[in-house]
Amino acid sequence: MASTVLRIAMNGITGRMGYRQHLVRSILAIRDAGGVELADGSRVQVEPILIGRNEARVREIAERHGVEHWSTDVDAVLGDPSVSIYFDAQVTSRRAAALTAAMKAGKHIYTEKPTAETLDQAVELARIARDAGITAGVVHDKLYLPGLVKLRRLVDEGFFGRILSLRGEFGYWVFEGDVQPAQRPSWNYRAEDGGGMTVDMFCHWSYVLEGILGTVRAVTARTTTHIPVRWDEHGRQYDATADDAAYGIFDVETPAGDPVIAQINSSWAVRVYRDELVEFQVDGTHGSAVAGLNKCVAQQRAHTPMPVWNPDLPVTDRFRDQWLDVPANGELGNGFRLQWEDFLRDVVAGREHRFGLLSAARGVQLAELGLRSSAQGRRLEIPAITL
């Protein structure tokens, strides 16, 4: 690429994730650090162009962070040939159309997920990207978290032996909004606005399971709405029409062909009694590990104690003390920024990003099948997606 500056149109930066993680902690941090270093030692700089529907909010963010260019006219920005990349962090219902327009305008795209509301739409986005010959990336931030980086290293080093199972716990209590304000936007709890735990989180669990274990072959899920009534940002009561909890069992096949049973509980109606807001435990014949956002601890087979069940005596074992920390063995920065840097290097090199739109489509597929599994009360196999 001739230019040493990548101009990035960023849509949805007035939202929490778009602003905090993608704009401030990723693109602006990269800008202020002098750009991204490439394999040959040169650097490519980034220039954000902020896009949003609320002119006052977009202008205020631009002025606060010294961003020169902003707009409420996404079509005009996409028509600018100097813009190389379009980023989308809007609500899901607006995403597929925006990504389609960007790719047809010849822009590389980087996007939050889900990429679309239906599997057909998600697959069509992958087809458009292939035909347009652009680089497309989808945020897979959890695989860049220090805890999961350490967990993946244990898998690669054969620490577990034959992997047997994975158990995940995710979520926290989101206040209803009547007495204390909710920590999440009200649209998250309205199905008509694209909300719901299953559509939100199963796309994450799809790439986490793929990235740590292997191919997801089947799903059995139970979804529910534990809190049926909530209050929005203006104190108005509304019916929560979307599921706020999803309990999933996933049949996974490792690259070696071994079956793994994965269970992941996801809930906005649970109070936290664990070290981090998300934790995954992997058990294998030779060892086990528990990974969160940052920390990862492990226990080898030779160091596994022998608990004895005796309900008549109090437990004296200090089980948490029997595990060892897994060291980072290197600097692990913000996961969103690290993936942005990987994506930008791929754009400059003209190559495919390893986390693309087909991976995102599999996430949408898993969410669709999870909801269907819950409605039908049965296990559903997951067919392969082809373009």
Secondary structure as GFF3:
##gff-version 3
##sequence-region A 1 387
A	DSSP	beta_strand	5	11	.	.	.	ID=ss1
A	DSSP	alpha_helix	16	17	.	.	.	ID=ss2
A	DSSP	pi_helix	18	28	.	.	.	ID=ss3
A	DSSP	alpha_helix	29	32	.	.	.	ID=ss4
A	DSSP	beta_strand	36	37	.	.	.	ID=ss5
A	DSSP	beta_strand	43	51	.	.	.	ID=ss6
A	DSSP	alpha_helix	55	65	.	.	.	ID=ss7
A	DSSP	beta_strand	69	71	.	.	.	ID=ss8
A	DSSP	alpha_helix	74	78	.	.	.	ID=ss9
A	DSSP	beta_strand	83	88	.	.	.	ID=ss10
A	DSSP	three_ten_helix	92	94	.	.	.	ID=ss11
A	DSSP	alpha_helix	95	104	.	.	.	ID=ss12
A	DSSP	beta_strand	108	111	.	.	.	ID=ss13
A	DSSP	alpha_helix	119	132	.	.	.	ID=ss14
A	DSSP	beta_strand	136	138	.	.	.	ID=ss15
A	DSSP	three_ten_helix	141	144	.	.	.	ID=ss16
A	DSSP	alpha_helix	146	156	.	.	.	ID=ss17
A	DSSP	beta_strand	163	171	.	.	.	ID=ss18
A	DSSP	three_ten_helix	186	189	.	.	.	ID=ss19
A	DSSP	three_ten_helix	191	193	.	.	.	ID=ss20
A	DSSP	alpha_helix	197	212	.	.	.	ID=ss21
A	DSSP	beta_strand	215	224	.	.	.	ID=ss22
A	DSSP	beta_strand	229	231	.	.	.	ID=ss23
A	DSSP	beta_strand	237	239	.	.	.	ID=ss24
A	DSSP	beta_strand	245	253	.	.	.	ID=ss25
A	DSSP	beta_strand	259	267	.	.	.	ID=ss26
A	DSSP	beta_strand	278	284	.	.	.	ID=ss27
A	DSSP	beta_strand	287	291	.	.	.	ID=ss28
A	DSSP	beta_strand	296	300	.	.	.	ID=ss29
A	DSSP	three_ten_helix	301	303	.	.	.	ID=ss30
A	DSSP	three_ten_helix	319	322	.	.	.	ID=ss31
A	DSSP	beta_strand	324	325	.	.	.	ID=ss32
A	DSSP	alpha_helix	335	349	.	.	.	ID=ss33
A	DSSP	alpha_helix	357	376	.	.	.	ID=ss34
A	DSSP	beta_strand	380	381	.	.	.	ID=ss35
###
